[in-house]
């Protein structure tokens, strides 16, 4: 494990475990004077299995995520993180987290042990498991 991280990615999704991961990532970023990348991938699989109209559900989720992301950025800066960047996208969270980490030279990915994705987890496995097995950098799983 590296003694100092310069680019830390935290994956959030609104779950309690993701919040714990966010809090840990903020501490690490502050202590290492790192850039914090906060990513929230809106899971398209969760949206498509819904009984509601896709566009209605998507717009509501997007509005919620954008507001929550602004709060996260504010909180991180208030807690002493010097550099913070956000990324919101729609797609497959497990693949997009790994891809984002590669493209942005992430040293450490921080994420909760479990998230909101109950439907996808039962169909194809957890996002955290995938990231741990496919990321090209260290991954910290927070409970």
Secondary structure, 3 states (H helix, E strand, C coil): CCCCCCEEEEECCCCHHHHHHHHHHHHHHHHHCCEEEEEEEEEHHHHHCCCCCHHHHHHHHHHHHHHHHHHHHHHHHHCCCCEEEEEEEEECHHHHHHHHHHHCCCCEEEEECCCCCHHHHHHHCCHHHHHHHHCCCEEEEEC
